[in-house]
Amino acid sequence: MSDYFHYISTSDYNFNITLLNVPEAVSLFDDIDKQTHDLQKHLNALPDLTSKDAFYLIGIFLIISHRQMRNAFFLFLRRMSYDGMLLFRVGLESAIFAYRIFKDTSLATVWALKNDNWKDFSDKFRRAKYPLDIPYRDEIKKTWIC
C-alpha cells in the first residue's frame, strides 16, 4: 500500500512543480476557457446553424482540441498515459473535424444535424479519408489510426 501512496504523491508533486514553472501556461488555459465560453454562448443563441457560422464551429473544434490535448498533457505529467491517450484522440479528431469544415463549409450543417442523420455525419466525418492537403497527414496516419 505504501508504494501506491508514494506513486500518487510523487506524481502530484511533479505535476504541481511543472505548473509552477510555467505560469504562462496556466494563464493561457484560463484565457482559452473564457473564449470557449463566449463561443458557446454565440452558438447556443443561433436559431439555425448555417454555413455562415462555420467559422465559429471551427473555433469550437479547435478549442475542444486544445482543451483535450491540455488535459491529456496533465495526465501524462501524472504518469497516466493510457487515460491521456484517450483524451488525445478526441483532441486530434476535433482538429481534423475543424479542418474538414474549413475546407468545405457545407459540412458545418452536416455536423449540426448529426443527430438527425447519423449516417451522413459518419460518412463525411468518421469514415472519410484524411484530406490530402491536411498538414502533417503522413505523421498522423503513421502514429494514429482514426
Backbone hydrogen bonds, N-H to C=O, Kabsch-Sander energy under -0.5 kcal/mol:
donor,donor_aa,acceptor,acceptor_aa,energy
5,F,1,M,-1.7
6,H,2,S,-2.3
7,Y,3,D,-2.4
8,I,4,Y,-2.6
9,S,5,F,-2.7
10,T,6,H,-2.5
11,S,7,Y,-2.0
12,D,8,I,-2.4
13,Y,9,S,-2.3
14,N,10,T,-2.7
15,F,11,S,-2.2
16,N,12,D,-2.7
17,I,13,Y,-2.7
18,T,14,N,-2.3
19,L,15,F,-2.1
20,L,16,N,-2.3
21,N,17,I,-1.6
22,V,18,T,-0.6
22,V,19,L,-0.8
25,A,22,V,-1.3
26,V,22,V,-1.1
27,S,23,P,-2.1
28,L,24,E,-2.3
29,F,25,A,-2.5
30,D,26,V,-2.0
31,D,27,S,-2.3
32,I,28,L,-2.5
33,D,29,F,-2.1
34,K,30,D,-1.7
35,Q,31,D,-2.2
36,T,32,I,-2.5
37,H,33,D,-2.0
38,D,34,K,-2.0
39,L,35,Q,-2.6
40,Q,36,T,-2.5
41,K,37,H,-2.1
42,H,38,D,-1.8
43,L,39,L,-2.5
44,N,40,Q,-2.6
45,A,41,K,-1.2
45,A,42,H,-0.5
46,L,42,H,-0.7
46,L,43,L,-0.9
53,D,50,T,-1.8
54,A,51,S,-1.6
57,L,53,D,-1.9
58,I,54,A,-2.9
59,G,55,F,-2.2
60,I,56,Y,-2.6
61,F,57,L,-2.8
62,L,58,I,-2.5
63,I,59,G,-2.3
64,I,60,I,-2.9
65,S,61,F,-2.7
66,H,62,L,-2.5
67,R,63,I,-2.9
68,Q,64,I,-2.8
69,M,65,S,-2.4
70,R,66,H,-2.5
71,N,67,R,-2.5
72,A,68,Q,-2.4
73,F,69,M,-2.4
74,F,70,R,-2.3
75,L,71,N,-2.1
76,F,72,A,-2.7
77,L,73,F,-2.3
78,R,74,F,-1.2
79,R,76,F,-1.7
80,M,75,L,-2.6
84,G,80,M,-2.2
85,M,81,S,-2.5
86,L,82,Y,-1.5
87,L,83,D,-1.6
88,F,84,G,-2.5
89,R,85,M,-2.0
90,V,86,L,-1.2
91,G,87,L,-2.1
92,L,88,F,-2.7
93,E,89,R,-2.8
94,S,90,V,-2.3
95,A,91,G,-1.9
96,I,92,L,-2.2
97,F,93,E,-2.8
98,A,94,S,-2.3
99,Y,95,A,-1.9
100,R,96,I,-2.4
101,I,97,F,-2.3
102,F,98,A,-2.3
103,K,99,Y,-2.2
104,D,100,R,-1.9
107,L,104,D,-2.1
108,A,105,T,-1.7
109,T,106,S,-0.7
110,V,106,S,-1.1
111,W,107,L,-2.6
112,A,108,A,-2.5
113,L,109,T,-1.9
114,K,111,W,-1.6
116,D,113,L,-1.0
117,N,113,L,-1.9
121,F,117,N,-2.0
122,S,118,W,-3.0
123,D,119,K,-2.6
124,K,120,D,-2.2
125,F,121,F,-2.2
126,R,121,F,-0.7
127,R,122,S,-3.5
134,I,131,P,-1.5
137,R,134,I,-1.4
140,I,136,Y,-2.5
141,K,137,R,-2.5
142,K,138,D,-2.1
143,T,139,E,-2.0
144,W,140,I,-2.6
146,C,144,W,-0.7
